Amino acid sequence: MNIVLIGYRCSGKTHVGRMLAGDLGMAFWDTDRLIEEKTGMPIPVYVSLAGWGDFRRVERKVVQEIADRDHSVVATGGGVVIDPENMKALKKNGWLVWLAASPAVIRTRMALALEQGEDRPPLSGTDPVKEIDSMLRERTPLYERTSDFRVQTDGMSPEAVVQAIVQARWRTRPNCRRGTH
């Protein structure tokens, strides 16, 4: 069984995912990094050259490959939920955890990421920070519908988020032990 982290950009999926995998002795996979490996370029460059449609096609292939693995923590891209085939594949062997964050927290985290040189391509043709509210309105119902557990990350340290996930996982699978998720 995999633990699959979903949520909007800058919700902490990669950071929390690495920590969670380490704590549980599981493999860690980041679908965005796998897409960059497959395309041979950073996502913003690939999207500018090939467009979002082709990015989603590559993402679907990566998700299909990763969904067949087991005993892994998977950090997904924020838009993975818009493709029903992605969600079907991830749910067949995954417990989906939504890392939710308020628009204000996402803005703060995104601004910090941009300061650190992390480029985020716009999703709707506008500034990535300006599109947060509209994208969240569009995607929140998808995150709600597909997740098995939700963590509201506002005001929580990454360590606290990891602990919330571990505790919820043990509650939902009482026979679950470290290294056997």
Long-range contacts (C-beta under 8 A, 24 or more apart in sequence): 1-70, 1-71, 1-93, 1-94, 1-95, 1-173, 1-181, 2-67, 2-69, 2-70, 2-71, 2-72, 2-73, 2-74, 2-90, 2-93, 2-94, 2-95, 3-72, 3-73, 3-74, 3-94, 3-95, 3-97, 3-165, 3-169, 3-181, 4-73, 4-74, 4-76, 4-90, 4-94, 4-95, 4-96, 4-97, 5-73, 5-74, 5-75, 5-76, 5-97, 5-99, 6-76, 6-80, 6-81, 6-96, 6-97, 6-98, 6-99, 6-143, 6-146, 6-147, 7-78, 7-98, 7-99, 7-100, 7-101, 7-143, 8-78, 8-100, 8-101, 8-106, 8-132, 8-135, 8-136, 8-139, 8-143, 9-78, 9-106, 9-110, 9-120, 9-128, 10-101, 10-106, 10-109, 10-110, 10-113, 11-78, 11-99, 11-100, 11-101, 11-106, 11-109, 11-153, 12-99, 12-101, 12-109, 12-153, 12-158, 12-161, 13-75, 13-76, 13-99, 14-75, 15-158, 16-75, 16-99, 16-158, 16-161, 16-162, 16-165, 17-73, 17-74, 17-75, 18-73, 18-75, 19-158, 19-159, 19-162, 20-73, 20-162, 20-165, 20-166, 21-72, 21-73, 23-162, 23-166, 23-178, 24-73, 24-166, 24-178, 24-179, 24-181, 25-178, 25-179, 26-71, 26-72, 26-73, 26-179, 26-181, 27-69, 27-71, 27-72, 27-73, 28-72, 28-73, 28-74, 28-75, 29-66, 29-69, 29-72, 29-73, 29-74, 29-75, 30-74, 30-75, 31-59, 31-62, 31-63, 31-66, 31-74, 31-75, 31-76, 31-77, 31-80, 32-75, 32-77, 34-62, 34-65, 34-66, 35-59, 35-62, 35-77, 38-62, 42-119, 43-121, 44-119, 44-120, 44-121, 47-121, 48-121, 52-123, 56-82, 56-83, 59-83, 59-86, 60-85, 60-86, 63-89, 63-90, 64-89, 67-92, 67-93, 67-94, 68-93, 71-181, 78-135, 78-139, 79-123, 79-139, 81-139, 81-142, 81-143, 81-146, 82-139, 82-142, 87-146, 91-146, 95-148, 95-149, 95-169, 95-172, 96-146, 96-147, 96-148, 96-149, 97-147, 97-148, 97-149, 97-150, 97-151, 97-165, 97-168, 98-143, 98-144, 98-146, 98-147, 98-149, 98-150, 98-151, 99-151, 99-153, 99-161, 100-143, 100-150, 100-151, 100-152, 100-153, 101-152, 101-153, 101-154, 102-154, 103-132, 103-133, 103-136, 105-153, 105-154, 106-132, 106-136, 107-132, 148-172
